[in-house]
C-alpha cells in the first residue's frame, strides 16, 4: 500500500527540498560541488555502458578522487535523484532510471540550489 508513496520517483521527477539537498553536505556550495562532480562523471559514461557496476565503481572512484565523505556525497545524490533520504541502493536506482533521467535530475537539483 505504500509503494506509490515510497517509489514515486521511479515514475516522475521528485519535488526537491533545498534544505534536504544541503543537509548532508552542510552548504549550498558543497552540494553544488558534489552534484557537479557527479554530473561530469555520469555525462562521460556512454549509454551502452550505463549499468549498475559501472555507475557504482565510477561513483566510488569519484568520491575518493575528490575527497568527498561518502555519506555527504551519496546522500546528496540520493536526495537529488529521489527527493528522499531513505531509498533502495542509490546505484540500483540510477541504473533503473537511466542516464538521461539521472542527468536531468542532477541538473534540476543544481537549479534548486
HELIX and SHEET records of a PDB file:
HELIX    1   1 UNK A    3  UNK A    7  1                                   5    
HELIX    2   2 UNK A    8  UNK A   10  5                                   3    
HELIX    3   3 UNK A   18  UNK A   23  1                                   6    
HELIX    4   4 UNK A   28  UNK A   43  1                                  16    
HELIX    5   5 UNK A   47  UNK A   49  5                                   3    
HELIX    6   6 UNK A   52  UNK A   66  1                                  15    
HELIX    7   7 UNK A   70  UNK A   82  1                                  13    
HELIX    8   8 UNK A   90  UNK A   97  1                                   8    
HELIX    9   9 UNK A   99  UNK A  112  1                                  14    
END                                                                             
